[in-house]
Amino acid sequence: MNLSAAFDLLRADTFRTKIEGKINQNLMNFISGFLEKRKFYVQVGEKASKTYAVDRGCPQGSVLGPLLFNMYVNIAISELDNLNITAYADDSYVVKKNLITQLIHILKSWRQSGWL
């Protein structure tokens, strides 16, 4: 399974909700600061676009990005029973094919609920 533009799917608010209370508060504050209230603009030569808010996604090219995305995906994987998944960042290999339907169902429900 390869999620297209997977790093862009991570929602900081739902991620924070899922891990809050499970990690040190200082680390939680650091992660929140890394993921939330980010902005971007495009500049070509002397011309720059207006600034836009980024409401989802994990900064790509960062060292912390793949780790946070793996944590996010592992929350979904932990909801599966009797399924062995090998995963890194946005690439995953499902070992027991007979349970792929369960994984697809969970991912679809996450998508509908705004998790993805």
Backbone atoms as SQL, in Angstrom:
CREATE TABLE atoms (id INTEGER PRIMARY KEY, chain TEXT, resi INTEGER, resn TEXT, atom TEXT, x REAL, y REAL, z REAL);
INSERT INTO atoms VALUES
  (1, 'A', 1, 'MET', 'N', 0.853, -1.156, 0.000),
  (2, 'A', 1, 'MET', 'CA', 0.000, 0.000, 0.000),
  (3, 'A', 1, 'MET', 'C', 0.904, 1.224, 0.000),
  (4, 'A', 2, 'ASN', 'N', 0.661, 2.127, -0.917),
  (5, 'A', 2, 'ASN', 'CA', 1.415, 3.366, -0.969),
  (6, 'A', 2, 'ASN', 'C', 0.412, 4.502, -1.017),
  (7, 'A', 3, 'LEU', 'N', 0.306, 5.267, 0.033),
  (8, 'A', 3, 'LEU', 'CA', -0.651, 6.363, 0.104),
  (9, 'A', 3, 'LEU', 'C', -0.109, 7.546, -0.687),
  (10, 'A', 4, 'SER', 'N', -0.853, 7.975, -1.681),
  (11, 'A', 4, 'SER', 'CA', -0.427, 9.097, -2.500),
  (12, 'A', 4, 'SER', 'C', -0.378, 10.370, -1.657),
  (13, 'A', 5, 'ALA', 'N', 0.730, 11.077, -1.743),
  (14, 'A', 5, 'ALA', 'CA', 0.933, 12.316, -0.985),
  (15, 'A', 5, 'ALA', 'C', 0.642, 12.102, 0.505),
  (16, 'A', 6, 'ALA', 'N', 1.123, 10.991, 1.019),
  (17, 'A', 6, 'ALA', 'CA', 0.786, 10.565, 2.370),
  (18, 'A', 6, 'ALA', 'C', 1.142, 11.591, 3.445),
  (19, 'A', 7, 'PHE', 'N', 2.282, 12.239, 3.324),
  (20, 'A', 7, 'PHE', 'CA', 2.688, 13.198, 4.343),
  (21, 'A', 7, 'PHE', 'C', 1.735, 14.382, 4.395),
  (22, 'A', 8, 'ASP', 'N', 1.015, 14.628, 3.291),
  (23, 'A', 8, 'ASP', 'CA', 0.049, 15.730, 3.270),
  (24, 'A', 8, 'ASP', 'C', -1.260, 15.373, 3.970),
  (25, 'A', 9, 'LEU', 'N', -1.449, 14.107, 4.319),
  (26, 'A', 9, 'LEU', 'CA', -2.696, 13.656, 4.930),
  (27, 'A', 9, 'LEU', 'C', -2.749, 13.861, 6.438),
  (28, 'A', 10, 'LEU', 'N', -1.615, 13.955, 7.077),
  (29, 'A', 10, 'LEU', 'CA', -1.578, 14.038, 8.537),
  (30, 'A', 10, 'LEU', 'C', -2.249, 15.317, 9.019),
  (31, 'A', 11, 'ARG', 'N', -3.217, 15.156, 9.913),
  (32, 'A', 11, 'ARG', 'CA', -3.899, 16.306, 10.515),
  (33, 'A', 11, 'ARG', 'C', -3.363, 16.509, 11.920),
  (34, 'A', 12, 'ALA', 'N', -2.802, 17.673, 12.152),
  (35, 'A', 12, 'ALA', 'CA', -2.167, 17.959, 13.436),
  (36, 'A', 12, 'ALA', 'C', -3.147, 17.879, 14.595),
  (37, 'A', 13, 'ASP', 'N', -4.370, 18.367, 14.418),
  (38, 'A', 13, 'ASP', 'CA', -5.328, 18.382, 15.521),
  (39, 'A', 13, 'ASP', 'C', -5.738, 16.976, 15.945),
  (40, 'A', 14, 'THR', 'N', -6.003, 16.102, 14.992),
  (41, 'A', 14, 'THR', 'CA', -6.398, 14.740, 15.357),
  (42, 'A', 14, 'THR', 'C', -5.203, 13.933, 15.859),
  (43, 'A', 15, 'PHE', 'N', -4.030, 14.198, 15.307),
  (44, 'A', 15, 'PHE', 'CA', -2.823, 13.536, 15.784),
  (45, 'A', 15, 'PHE', 'C', -2.571, 13.893, 17.241),
  (46, 'A', 16, 'ARG', 'N', -2.681, 15.185, 17.549),
  (47, 'A', 16, 'ARG', 'CA', -2.489, 15.646, 18.931),
  (48, 'A', 16, 'ARG', 'C', -3.488, 14.973, 19.867),
  (49, 'A', 17, 'THR', 'N', -4.748, 14.886, 19.437),
  (50, 'A', 17, 'THR', 'CA', -5.784, 14.260, 20.255),
  (51, 'A', 17, 'THR', 'C', -5.449, 12.801, 20.560),
  (52, 'A', 18, 'LYS', 'N', -4.928, 12.085, 19.561),
  (53, 'A', 18, 'LYS', 'CA', -4.617, 10.666, 19.746),
  (54, 'A', 18, 'LYS', 'C', -3.407, 10.416, 20.639),
  (55, 'A', 19, 'ILE', 'N', -2.421, 11.322, 20.635),
  (56, 'A', 19, 'ILE', 'CA', -1.214, 11.055, 21.427),
  (57, 'A', 19, 'ILE', 'C', -1.140, 11.841, 22.728),
  (58, 'A', 20, 'GLU', 'N', -2.063, 12.780, 22.912),
  (59, 'A', 20, 'GLU', 'CA', -2.055, 13.574, 24.143),
  (60, 'A', 20, 'GLU', 'C', -2.217, 12.661, 25.357),
  (61, 'A', 21, 'GLY', 'N', -1.430, 12.889, 26.356),
  (62, 'A', 21, 'GLY', 'CA', -1.480, 12.076, 27.564),
  (63, 'A', 21, 'GLY', 'C', -0.626, 10.825, 27.475),
  (64, 'A', 22, 'LYS', 'N', -0.138, 10.500, 26.273),
  (65, 'A', 22, 'LYS', 'CA', 0.697, 9.308, 26.101),
  (66, 'A', 22, 'LYS', 'C', 2.176, 9.656, 26.039),
  (67, 'A', 23, 'ILE', 'N', 2.465, 10.953, 25.891),
  (68, 'A', 23, 'ILE', 'CA', 3.854, 11.385, 25.846),
  (69, 'A', 23, 'ILE', 'C', 4.024, 12.591, 26.768),
  (70, 'A', 24, 'ASN', 'N', 5.255, 12.903, 27.090),
  (71, 'A', 24, 'ASN', 'CA', 5.611, 14.027, 27.945),
  (72, 'A', 24, 'ASN', 'C', 5.020, 15.323, 27.391),
  (73, 'A', 25, 'GLN', 'N', 4.508, 16.187, 28.246),
  (74, 'A', 25, 'GLN', 'CA', 3.860, 17.432, 27.817),
  (75, 'A', 25, 'GLN', 'C', 4.811, 18.351, 27.057),
  (76, 'A', 26, 'ASN', 'N', 6.076, 18.412, 27.475),
  (77, 'A', 26, 'ASN', 'CA', 7.046, 19.239, 26.748),
  (78, 'A', 26, 'ASN', 'C', 7.233, 18.742, 25.321),
  (79, 'A', 27, 'LEU', 'N', 7.305, 17.426, 25.167),
  (80, 'A', 27, 'LEU', 'CA', 7.421, 16.847, 23.828),
  (81, 'A', 27, 'LEU', 'C', 6.148, 17.104, 23.028),
  (82, 'A', 28, 'MET', 'N', 4.998, 17.005, 23.689),
  (83, 'A', 28, 'MET', 'CA', 3.720, 17.285, 23.024),
  (84, 'A', 28, 'MET', 'C', 3.687, 18.722, 22.511),
  (85, 'A', 29, 'ASN', 'N', 4.149, 19.664, 23.318),
  (86, 'A', 29, 'ASN', 'CA', 4.192, 21.067, 22.916),
  (87, 'A', 29, 'ASN', 'C', 5.131, 21.270, 21.728),
  (88, 'A', 30, 'PHE', 'N', 6.267, 20.579, 21.743),
  (89, 'A', 30, 'PHE', 'CA', 7.217, 20.682, 20.644),
  (90, 'A', 30, 'PHE', 'C', 6.603, 20.160, 19.343),
  (91, 'A', 31, 'ILE', 'N', 5.972, 18.993, 19.406),
  (92, 'A', 31, 'ILE', 'CA', 5.346, 18.403, 18.222),
  (93, 'A', 31, 'ILE', 'C', 4.225, 19.296, 17.707),
  (94, 'A', 32, 'SER', 'N', 3.411, 19.815, 18.610),
  (95, 'A', 32, 'SER', 'CA', 2.325, 20.717, 18.206),
  (96, 'A', 32, 'SER', 'C', 2.883, 21.945, 17.503),
  (97, 'A', 33, 'GLY', 'N', 3.940, 22.507, 18.037),
  (98, 'A', 33, 'GLY', 'CA', 4.564, 23.669, 17.416),
  (99, 'A', 33, 'GLY', 'C', 5.141, 23.358, 16.051),
  (100, 'A', 34, 'PHE', 'N', 5.607, 22.134, 15.876),
  (101, 'A', 34, 'PHE', 'CA', 6.184, 21.697, 14.605),
  (102, 'A', 34, 'PHE', 'C', 5.118, 21.509, 13.532),
  (103, 'A', 35, 'LEU', 'N', 3.930, 21.035, 13.937),
  (104, 'A', 35, 'LEU', 'CA', 2.879, 20.693, 12.972),
  (105, 'A', 35, 'LEU', 'C', 1.826, 21.779, 12.771),
  (106, 'A', 36, 'GLU', 'N', 1.569, 22.576, 13.792),
  (107, 'A', 36, 'GLU', 'CA', 0.436, 23.499, 13.737),
  (108, 'A', 36, 'GLU', 'C', 0.846, 24.922, 13.375),
  (109, 'A', 37, 'LYS', 'N', -0.139, 25.658, 12.880),
  (110, 'A', 37, 'LYS', 'CA', 0.000, 27.089, 12.581),
  (111, 'A', 37, 'LYS', 'C', 1.168, 27.388, 11.645),
  (112, 'A', 38, 'ARG', 'N', 1.372, 26.502, 10.664),
  (113, 'A', 38, 'ARG', 'CA', 2.414, 26.738, 9.670),
  (114, 'A', 38, 'ARG', 'C', 1.842, 27.540, 8.513),
  (115, 'A', 39, 'LYS', 'N', 2.689, 28.281, 7.850),
  (116, 'A', 39, 'LYS', 'CA', 2.284, 29.102, 6.709),
  (117, 'A', 39, 'LYS', 'C', 3.319, 28.943, 5.602),
  (118, 'A', 40, 'PHE', 'N', 2.895, 29.263, 4.380),
  (119, 'A', 40, 'PHE', 'CA', 3.838, 29.223, 3.276),
  (120, 'A', 40, 'PHE', 'C', 3.498, 30.300, 2.257),
  (121, 'A', 41, 'TYR', 'N', 4.480, 30.615, 1.435),
  (122, 'A', 41, 'TYR', 'CA', 4.270, 31.489, 0.287),
  (123, 'A', 41, 'TYR', 'C', 5.260, 31.051, -0.791),
  (124, 'A', 42, 'VAL', 'N', 5.020, 31.483, -2.006),
  (125, 'A', 42, 'VAL', 'CA', 5.885, 31.153, -3.131),
  (126, 'A', 42, 'VAL', 'C', 6.520, 32.439, -3.626),
  (127, 'A', 43, 'GLN', 'N', 7.807, 32.378, -3.865),
  (128, 'A', 43, 'GLN', 'CA', 8.508, 33.545, -4.378),
  (129, 'A', 43, 'GLN', 'C', 9.281, 33.150, -5.625),
  (130, 'A', 44, 'VAL', 'N', 9.113, 33.941, -6.668),
  (131, 'A', 44, 'VAL', 'CA', 9.864, 33.761, -7.907),
  (132, 'A', 44, 'VAL', 'C', 10.518, 35.100, -8.210),
  (133, 'A', 45, 'GLY', 'N', 11.813, 35.121, -8.144),
  (134, 'A', 45, 'GLY', 'CA', 12.526, 36.388, -8.331),
  (135, 'A', 45, 'GLY', 'C', 12.128, 37.372, -7.246),
  (136, 'A', 46, 'GLU', 'N', 11.664, 38.533, -7.671),
  (137, 'A', 46, 'GLU', 'CA', 11.247, 39.576, -6.731),
  (138, 'A', 46, 'GLU', 'C', 9.770, 39.470, -6.352),
  (139, 'A', 47, 'LYS', 'N', 9.007, 38.643, -7.037),
  (140, 'A', 47, 'LYS', 'CA', 7.560, 38.539, -6.807),
  (141, 'A', 47, 'LYS', 'C', 7.246, 37.406, -5.833),
  (142, 'A', 48, 'ALA', 'N', 6.353, 37.706, -4.890),
  (143, 'A', 48, 'ALA', 'CA', 5.947, 36.711, -3.896),
  (144, 'A', 48, 'ALA', 'C', 4.427, 36.648, -3.827),
  (145, 'A', 49, 'SER', 'N', 3.919, 35.440, -3.612),
  (146, 'A', 49, 'SER', 'CA', 2.481, 35.263, -3.448),
  (147, 'A', 49, 'SER', 'C', 2.068, 35.723, -2.064),
  (148, 'A', 50, 'LYS', 'N', 0.767, 35.747, -1.816),
  (149, 'A', 50, 'LYS', 'CA', 0.319, 36.018, -0.453),
  (150, 'A', 50, 'LYS', 'C', 0.616, 34.790, 0.397),
  (151, 'A', 51, 'THR', 'N', 0.526, 34.934, 1.695),
  (152, 'A', 51, 'THR', 'CA', 0.810, 33.851, 2.630),
  (153, 'A', 51, 'THR', 'C', -0.456, 33.021, 2.858),
  (154, 'A', 52, 'TYR', 'N', -0.284, 31.711, 2.861),
  (155, 'A', 52, 'TYR', 'CA', -1.395, 30.784, 3.064),
  (156, 'A', 52, 'TYR', 'C', -1.134, 29.936, 4.304),
  (157, 'A', 53, 'ALA', 'N', -2.201, 29.620, 5.019),
  (158, 'A', 53, 'ALA', 'CA', -2.104, 28.733, 6.184),
  (159, 'A', 53, 'ALA', 'C', -2.078, 27.281, 5.714),
  (160, 'A', 54, 'VAL', 'N', -1.343, 26.450, 6.425),
  (161, 'A', 54, 'VAL', 'CA', -1.278, 25.013, 6.148),
  (162, 'A', 54, 'VAL', 'C', -2.001, 24.317, 7.288),
  (163, 'A', 55, 'ASP', 'N', -3.139, 23.665, 7.003),
  (164, 'A', 55, 'ASP', 'CA', -3.931, 23.058, 8.076),
  (165, 'A', 55, 'ASP', 'C', -3.706, 21.557, 8.230),
  (166, 'A', 56, 'ARG', 'N', -2.927, 20.974, 7.362),
  (167, 'A', 56, 'ARG', 'CA', -2.619, 19.551, 7.485),
  (168, 'A', 56, 'ARG', 'C', -1.287, 19.265, 6.837),
  (169, 'A', 57, 'GLY', 'N', -0.781, 18.083, 7.090),
  (170, 'A', 57, 'GLY', 'CA', 0.482, 17.677, 6.497),
  (171, 'A', 57, 'GLY', 'C', 1.625, 17.754, 7.483),
  (172, 'A', 58, 'CYS', 'N', 2.664, 17.052, 7.127),
  (173, 'A', 58, 'CYS', 'CA', 3.873, 16.998, 7.935),
  (174, 'A', 58, 'CYS', 'C', 4.997, 17.582, 7.082),
  (175, 'A', 59, 'PRO', 'N', 5.800, 18.488, 7.629),
  (176, 'A', 59, 'PRO', 'CA', 6.866, 19.082, 6.825),
  (177, 'A', 59, 'PRO', 'C', 7.763, 18.014, 6.192),
  (178, 'A', 60, 'GLN', 'N', 7.829, 18.037, 4.871),
  (179, 'A', 60, 'GLN', 'CA', 8.643, 17.060, 4.158),
  (180, 'A', 60, 'GLN', 'C', 10.089, 17.525, 4.111),
  (181, 'A', 61, 'GLY', 'N', 10.988, 16.559, 4.106),
  (182, 'A', 61, 'GLY', 'CA', 12.405, 16.882, 4.096),
  (183, 'A', 61, 'GLY', 'C', 12.972, 17.070, 5.486),
  (184, 'A', 62, 'SER', 'N', 12.115, 16.970, 6.494),
  (185, 'A', 62, 'SER', 'CA', 12.591, 17.109, 7.871),
  (186, 'A', 62, 'SER', 'C', 12.955, 15.738, 8.434),
  (187, 'A', 63, 'VAL', 'N', 13.782, 15.724, 9.439),
  (188, 'A', 63, 'VAL', 'CA', 14.138, 14.477, 10.108),
  (189, 'A', 63, 'VAL', 'C', 12.963, 13.971, 10.933),
  (190, 'A', 64, 'LEU', 'N', 12.220, 14.869, 11.528),
  (191, 'A', 64, 'LEU', 'CA', 11.106, 14.511, 12.399),
  (192, 'A', 64, 'LEU', 'C', 9.877, 14.041, 11.617),
  (193, 'A', 65, 'GLY', 'N', 9.720, 14.484, 10.377),
  (194, 'A', 65, 'GLY', 'CA', 8.544, 14.161, 9.566),
  (195, 'A', 65, 'GLY', 'C', 8.231, 12.676, 9.467),
  (196, 'A', 66, 'PRO', 'N', 9.181, 11.833, 9.011),
  (197, 'A', 66, 'PRO', 'CA', 8.883, 10.396, 8.905),
  (198, 'A', 66, 'PRO', 'C', 8.533, 9.759, 10.251),
  (199, 'A', 67, 'LEU', 'N', 9.181, 10.194, 11.330),
  (200, 'A', 67, 'LEU', 'CA', 8.882, 9.644, 12.651),
  (201, 'A', 67, 'LEU', 'C', 7.444, 9.959, 13.055),
  (202, 'A', 68, 'LEU', 'N', 7.029, 11.207, 12.879),
  (203, 'A', 68, 'LEU', 'CA', 5.662, 11.594, 13.236),
  (204, 'A', 68, 'LEU', 'C', 4.646, 10.891, 12.348),
  (205, 'A', 69, 'PHE', 'N', 4.949, 10.776, 11.066),
  (206, 'A', 69, 'PHE', 'CA', 4.029, 10.078, 10.168),
  (207, 'A', 69, 'PHE', 'C', 3.918, 8.606, 10.557),
  (208, 'A', 70, 'ASN', 'N', 5.036, 7.968, 10.904),
  (209, 'A', 70, 'ASN', 'CA', 4.987, 6.569, 11.353),
  (210, 'A', 70, 'ASN', 'C', 4.138, 6.424, 12.608),
  (211, 'A', 71, 'MET', 'N', 4.254, 7.371, 13.536),
  (212, 'A', 71, 'MET', 'CA', 3.419, 7.326, 14.738),
  (213, 'A', 71, 'MET', 'C', 1.941, 7.398, 14.344),
  (214, 'A', 72, 'TYR', 'N', 1.622, 8.275, 13.408),
  (215, 'A', 72, 'TYR', 'CA', 0.245, 8.476, 12.943),
  (216, 'A', 72, 'TYR', 'C', -0.303, 7.197, 12.306),
  (217, 'A', 73, 'VAL', 'N', 0.491, 6.592, 11.422),
  (218, 'A', 73, 'VAL', 'CA', 0.068, 5.368, 10.743),
  (219, 'A', 73, 'VAL', 'C', -0.039, 4.210, 11.727),
  (220, 'A', 74, 'ASN', 'N', 0.877, 4.143, 12.691),
  (221, 'A', 74, 'ASN', 'CA', 0.847, 3.053, 13.664),
  (222, 'A', 74, 'ASN', 'C', -0.400, 3.089, 14.537),
  (223, 'A', 75, 'ILE', 'N', -0.992, 4.260, 14.705),
  (224, 'A', 75, 'ILE', 'CA', -2.264, 4.331, 15.428),
  (225, 'A', 75, 'ILE', 'C', -3.320, 3.547, 14.658),
  (226, 'A', 76, 'ALA', 'N', -3.348, 3.715, 13.337),
  (227, 'A', 76, 'ALA', 'CA', -4.307, 2.974, 12.502),
  (228, 'A', 76, 'ALA', 'C', -4.004, 1.483, 12.531),
  (229, 'A', 77, 'ILE', 'N', -2.728, 1.132, 12.397),
  (230, 'A', 77, 'ILE', 'CA', -2.327, -0.269, 12.375),
  (231, 'A', 77, 'ILE', 'C', -2.677, -0.957, 13.696),
  (232, 'A', 78, 'SER', 'N', -2.556, -0.235, 14.798),
  (233, 'A', 78, 'SER', 'CA', -2.838, -0.829, 16.114),
  (234, 'A', 78, 'SER', 'C', -4.306, -1.208, 16.257),
  (235, 'A', 79, 'GLU', 'N', -5.176, -0.654, 15.423),
  (236, 'A', 79, 'GLU', 'CA', -6.594, -0.996, 15.474),
  (237, 'A', 79, 'GLU', 'C', -6.916, -2.301, 14.744),
  (238, 'A', 80, 'LEU', 'N', -5.950, -2.849, 14.036),
  (239, 'A', 80, 'LEU', 'CA', -6.164, -4.082, 13.287),
  (240, 'A', 80, 'LEU', 'C', -5.842, -5.293, 14.146),
  (241, 'A', 81, 'ASP', 'N', -6.600, -6.349, 13.949),
  (242, 'A', 81, 'ASP', 'CA', -6.364, -7.607, 14.664),
  (243, 'A', 81, 'ASP', 'C', -5.731, -8.617, 13.721),
  (244, 'A', 82, 'ASN', 'N', -4.794, -9.400, 14.237),
  (245, 'A', 82, 'ASN', 'CA', -4.196, -10.499, 13.492),
  (246, 'A', 82, 'ASN', 'C', -3.660, -10.085, 12.131),
  (247, 'A', 83, 'LEU', 'N', -2.986, -8.960, 12.090),
  (248, 'A', 83, 'LEU', 'CA', -2.429, -8.483, 10.829),
  (249, 'A', 83, 'LEU', 'C', -0.994, -8.063, 11.067),
  (250, 'A', 84, 'ASN', 'N', -0.103, -8.569, 10.268),
  (251, 'A', 84, 'ASN', 'CA', 1.305, -8.229, 10.381),
  (252, 'A', 84, 'ASN', 'C', 1.651, -7.254, 9.262),
  (253, 'A', 85, 'ILE', 'N', 2.011, -6.027, 9.622),
  (254, 'A', 85, 'ILE', 'CA', 2.309, -4.997, 8.633),
  (255, 'A', 85, 'ILE', 'C', 3.736, -4.514, 8.829),
  (256, 'A', 86, 'THR', 'N', 4.463, -4.451, 7.740),
  (257, 'A', 86, 'THR', 'CA', 5.778, -3.852, 7.741),
  (258, 'A', 86, 'THR', 'C', 5.607, -2.485, 7.122),
  (259, 'A', 87, 'ALA', 'N', 5.985, -1.440, 7.840),
  (260, 'A', 87, 'ALA', 'CA', 5.719, -0.089, 7.348),
  (261, 'A', 87, 'ALA', 'C', 6.884, 0.836, 7.635),
  (262, 'A', 88, 'TYR', 'N', 7.103, 1.758, 6.709),
  (263, 'A', 88, 'TYR', 'CA', 8.001, 2.887, 6.936),
  (264, 'A', 88, 'TYR', 'C', 7.454, 4.064, 6.148),
  (265, 'A', 89, 'ALA', 'N', 7.203, 5.159, 6.851),
  (266, 'A', 89, 'ALA', 'CA', 6.666, 6.379, 6.242),
  (267, 'A', 89, 'ALA', 'C', 5.422, 6.040, 5.429),
  (268, 'A', 90, 'ASP', 'N', 5.419, 6.304, 4.119),
  (269, 'A', 90, 'ASP', 'CA', 4.204, 6.106, 3.333),
  (270, 'A', 90, 'ASP', 'C', 4.196, 4.796, 2.560),
  (271, 'A', 91, 'ASP', 'N', 5.116, 3.886, 2.842),
  (272, 'A', 91, 'ASP', 'CA', 5.143, 2.582, 2.185),
  (273, 'A', 91, 'ASP', 'C', 4.868, 1.496, 3.208),
  (274, 'A', 92, 'SER', 'N', 3.895, 0.635, 2.906),
  (275, 'A', 92, 'SER', 'CA', 3.534, -0.439, 3.827),
  (276, 'A', 92, 'SER', 'C', 3.335, -1.720, 3.051),
  (277, 'A', 93, 'TYR', 'N', 3.639, -2.840, 3.690),
  (278, 'A', 93, 'TYR', 'CA', 3.445, -4.147, 3.089),
  (279, 'A', 93, 'TYR', 'C', 2.574, -4.962, 4.034),
  (280, 'A', 94, 'VAL', 'N', 1.424, -5.412, 3.536),
  (281, 'A', 94, 'VAL', 'CA', 0.509, -6.207, 4.334),
  (282, 'A', 94, 'VAL', 'C', 0.866, -7.673, 4.137),
  (283, 'A', 95, 'VAL', 'N', 1.184, -8.346, 5.232),
  (284, 'A', 95, 'VAL', 'CA', 1.649, -9.727, 5.154),
  (285, 'A', 95, 'VAL', 'C', 0.487, -10.705, 4.990),
  (286, 'A', 96, 'LYS', 'N', -0.591, -10.521, 5.720),
  (287, 'A', 96, 'LYS', 'CA', -1.740, -11.422, 5.627),
  (288, 'A', 96, 'LYS', 'C', -2.797, -10.788, 4.747),
  (289, 'A', 97, 'LYS', 'N', -2.861, -11.229, 3.494),
  (290, 'A', 97, 'LYS', 'CA', -3.738, -10.608, 2.514),
  (291, 'A', 97, 'LYS', 'C', -5.214, -10.786, 2.832),
  (292, 'A', 98, 'ASN', 'N', -5.589, -11.815, 3.565),
  (293, 'A', 98, 'ASN', 'CA', -7.010, -12.040, 3.848),
  (294, 'A', 98, 'ASN', 'C', -7.612, -10.969, 4.751),
  (295, 'A', 99, 'LEU', 'N', -6.786, -10.112, 5.353),
  (296, 'A', 99, 'LEU', 'CA', -7.303, -9.061, 6.220),
  (297, 'A', 99, 'LEU', 'C', -7.187, -7.671, 5.586),
  (298, 'A', 100, 'ILE', 'N', -6.832, -7.626, 4.310),
  (299, 'A', 100, 'ILE', 'CA', -6.689, -6.333, 3.640),
  (300, 'A', 100, 'ILE', 'C', -8.003, -5.559, 3.625),
  (301, 'A', 101, 'THR', 'N', -9.121, -6.265, 3.549),
  (302, 'A', 101, 'THR', 'CA', -10.421, -5.603, 3.553),
  (303, 'A', 101, 'THR', 'C', -10.627, -4.825, 4.841),
  (304, 'A', 102, 'GLN', 'N', -10.204, -5.382, 5.966),
  (305, 'A', 102, 'GLN', 'CA', -10.323, -4.698, 7.249),
  (306, 'A', 102, 'GLN', 'C', -9.508, -3.409, 7.248),
  (307, 'A', 103, 'LEU', 'N', -8.289, -3.465, 6.718),
  (308, 'A', 103, 'LEU', 'CA', -7.440, -2.279, 6.649),
  (309, 'A', 103, 'LEU', 'C', -8.068, -1.212, 5.753),
  (310, 'A', 104, 'ILE', 'N', -8.570, -1.615, 4.602),
  (311, 'A', 104, 'ILE', 'CA', -9.206, -0.659, 3.682),
  (312, 'A', 104, 'ILE', 'C', -10.413, -0.014, 4.345),
  (313, 'A', 105, 'HIS', 'N', -11.201, -0.802, 5.072),
  (314, 'A', 105, 'HIS', 'CA', -12.380, -0.275, 5.765),
  (315, 'A', 105, 'HIS', 'C', -11.980, 0.785, 6.798),
  (316, 'A', 106, 'ILE', 'N', -10.938, 0.506, 7.578),
  (317, 'A', 106, 'ILE', 'CA', -10.474, 1.456, 8.594),
  (318, 'A', 106, 'ILE', 'C', -9.970, 2.733, 7.928),
  (319, 'A', 107, 'LEU', 'N', -9.172, 2.604, 6.860),
  (320, 'A', 107, 'LEU', 'CA', -8.646, 3.784, 6.178),
  (321, 'A', 107, 'LEU', 'C', -9.759, 4.611, 5.552),
  (322, 'A', 108, 'LYS', 'N', -10.780, 3.946, 4.990),
  (323, 'A', 108, 'LYS', 'CA', -11.920, 4.677, 4.420),
  (324, 'A', 108, 'LYS', 'C', -12.677, 5.419, 5.515),
  (325, 'A', 109, 'SER', 'N', -12.880, 4.769, 6.656),
  (326, 'A', 109, 'SER', 'CA', -13.605, 5.438, 7.741),
  (327, 'A', 109, 'SER', 'C', -12.791, 6.613, 8.279),
  (328, 'A', 110, 'TRP', 'N', -11.464, 6.464, 8.327),
  (329, 'A', 110, 'TRP', 'CA', -10.623, 7.585, 8.751),
  (330, 'A', 110, 'TRP', 'C', -10.745, 8.725, 7.757),
  (331, 'A', 111, 'ARG', 'N', -10.767, 8.405, 6.467),
  (332, 'A', 111, 'ARG', 'CA', -10.870, 9.433, 5.441),
  (333, 'A', 111, 'ARG', 'C', -12.189, 10.195, 5.573),
  (334, 'A', 112, 'GLN', 'N', -13.276, 9.449, 5.802),
  (335, 'A', 112, 'GLN', 'CA', -14.603, 10.060, 5.936),
  (336, 'A', 112, 'GLN', 'C', -14.705, 10.909, 7.200),
  (337, 'A', 113, 'SER', 'N', -14.008, 10.509, 8.239),
  (338, 'A', 113, 'SER', 'CA', -14.084, 11.257, 9.500),
  (339, 'A', 113, 'SER', 'C', -13.061, 12.398, 9.562),
  (340, 'A', 114, 'GLY', 'N', -12.276, 12.565, 8.502),
  (341, 'A', 114, 'GLY', 'CA', -11.324, 13.669, 8.465),
  (342, 'A', 114, 'GLY', 'C', -9.949, 13.332, 8.986),
  (343, 'A', 115, 'TRP', 'N', -9.731, 12.071, 9.367),
  (344, 'A', 115, 'TRP', 'CA', -8.410, 11.677, 9.852),
  (345, 'A', 115, 'TRP', 'C', -7.395, 11.634, 8.735),
  (346, 'A', 116, 'LEU', 'N', -7.837, 11.309, 7.532),
  (347, 'A', 116, 'LEU', 'CA', -6.944, 11.282, 6.355),
  (348, 'A', 116, 'LEU', 'C', -7.495, 12.194, 5.301);
